[in-house]
């Protein structure tokens, strides 16, 4: 794994990110905009599962509509994240916060595409059940953990 981080740091992308005056700032801006979009989508979906917002709307339809936005923002975050990583790859390699972020991101993505989707497809329009509430709370916790760990990387 270490050799992958070294190679990324020494790649053309890494060199461009390390030497560009505005590269990091522009990519970070894209990363944060994608984060805000992803976070908003997740928040709306999970608040719907909790029965707090859009109670009269079908969770399945909300999921379908916001799913495209969520996927697009997730893709933008991953691509911009690789570019940001290339700028300080070795720092991230040794960072426990980065490892936590990657573990939580993997858990959040796997959870979203499996159990969370099942909860959205089974959600009642009347009132949320224990399954949908648990899925929403776990989803919010995982995504919040990703964001907090990402912020901690910048502090170290």
Secondary structure, DSSP 8 states (H G I E B T S, - for coil): -HHHHHHHHTSHHHHHHHH-SSHHHHHHHHHHHHHHHHHHHHHHHHHHHTTSS-TTS-HHHHHHHHHHHHHHHHHHHHHHHHHHHHHSHHHHHT-HHHHHHHHHHHHHHHHIIIIIHHHHHH--SS---HHHHHHHHHHHHHHHHHHHHHHHHHH-
